[in-house]
Amino acid sequence: MSTATAVKIPPGEPQMLTIGELRAWRGLLRVHACLAKRLDTTLEQAHGMPLSSYEVLHHLDEASGGRMRMCDLAEQAQLSRSGLTRLVDRLERDHLLERCSCEHDARGSYACLTEAGRERMHEARGTHLAVMREHFFSRFSEEELSALADMWERIAPCNGL
């Protein structure tokens, strides 16, 4: 469920970003791109699994019964529905998940984690955690991590924690 709202842009000349705003924004984009690329490369090399596949399997592993509605999984994994469909096709072909029908809604479908998918995700988890700890968590104190988490919550509240 998206919480995006329309932003009203005042008429007239657009305002330039301040140096602080620009550094913060570009830093966020740079850090995200750097960490995502490092995770993707390392997971692919170590486990033959791109980051997007790991994320989908991880969300299913945490879900009740190892299953999620496709629309909810797309939102959690921050993928478009068509992007998720293509990814689910690949994961299903590799027997890491399967599509299950929804008992309450014939139009709805679930992605259901298979035992092979659970095993692959658990194998990759250690690699994922090691990269995150080396290249992100180790750079901050516990207090700084808590402050970062509080700041992220101001922008995108997390319902899961």
Secondary structure, 3 states (H helix, E strand, C coil): CCCCCCCCCCCCCCCCCCHHHHHHHHHHHHHHHHHHHHHHHHHHHHHCCCHHHHHHHHHHHHCHHHEEEHHHHHHHCCCCHHHHHHHHHHHHHCCCEEEEECCCCCCCEEEEECHHHHHHHHHHHHHHHHHHHHHCHHHCCHHHHHHHHHHHHHHCCCCCC
